[in-house]
Amino acid sequence: MGQNHKPIKRNKNNQGPSQFEKNLQSDGIDVEYSAELADADDLEAQARANAADQRAKRNK
């Protein structure tokens, strides 16, 4: 390799959080779920989430 094609040396022991982890930061807004205020779409989404959780636990 020529002089301009040197590999980039990175210190892997001293890296900070990844870009994904930086973007994963919470916005600080808590959303409270209320069964009294839930509409049909909310109930369907909750049923789908529960079914997905059961499938995930079964496949472990």
FIFIMI-637045 format. One record per residue (C-alpha): residue number from 1; x, y, z; residue in three letters. Coordinates in steps of 0.1 Angstrom, whole numbers, plus 5000, padded with zeros to 4 digits. Layout:
<sites>
> nr,px,py,pz,rest
> NUM,X,Y,Z,Ala .
...
</sites>
This chain:
<sites>
> nr,px,py,pz,rest
> 1,5000,5000,5000,Met .
> 2,5011,5035,4993,Gly .
> 3,5016,5063,5018,Gln .
> 4,4980,5075,5014,Asn .
> 5,4965,5042,5021,His .
> 6,4973,5036,5058,Lys .
> 7,4947,5019,5079,Pro .
> 8,4929,5040,5104,Ile .
> 9,4940,5031,5140,Lys .
> 10,4913,5033,5166,Arg .
> 11,4915,5027,5203,Asn .
> 12,4887,5002,5208,Lys .
> 13,4892,5002,5246,Asn .
> 14,4883,5038,5250,Asn .
> 15,4852,5043,5228,Gln .
> 16,4821,5062,5239,Gly .
> 17,4785,5052,5233,Pro .
> 18,4776,5043,5197,Ser .
> 19,4756,5065,5175,Gln .
> 20,4725,5043,5181,Phe .
> 21,4729,5046,5218,Glu .
> 22,4732,5084,5215,Lys .
> 23,4700,5086,5195,Asn .
> 24,4682,5062,5219,Leu .
> 25,4682,5089,5246,Gln .
> 26,4648,5094,5262,Ser .
> 27,4629,5126,5256,Asp .
> 28,4618,5127,5292,Gly .
> 29,4581,5125,5284,Ile .
> 30,4562,5098,5303,Asp .
> 31,4531,5086,5286,Val .
> 32,4505,5071,5309,Glu .
> 33,4482,5043,5296,Tyr .
> 34,4446,5044,5308,Ser .
> 35,4422,5016,5301,Ala .
> 36,4393,5040,5304,Glu .
> 37,4407,5062,5276,Leu .
> 38,4417,5034,5253,Ala .
> 39,4400,5031,5220,Asp .
> 40,4397,5000,5198,Ala .
> 41,4430,5006,5181,Asp .
> 42,4448,5008,5215,Asp .
> 43,4432,4975,5226,Leu .
> 44,4442,4958,5194,Glu .
> 45,4478,4970,5196,Ala .
> 46,4480,4958,5232,Gln .
> 47,4466,4924,5222,Ala .
> 48,4492,4922,5194,Arg .
> 49,4520,4931,5218,Ala .
> 50,4509,4905,5243,Asn .
> 51,4508,4878,5215,Ala .
> 52,4542,4888,5203,Ala .
> 53,4556,4886,5238,Asp .
> 54,4542,4851,5242,Gln .
> 55,4557,4840,5209,Arg .
> 56,4591,4854,5219,Ala .
> 57,4590,4837,5252,Lys .
> 58,4580,4804,5236,Arg .
> 59,4608,4806,5210,Asn .
> 60,4636,4812,5236,Lys .
</sites>
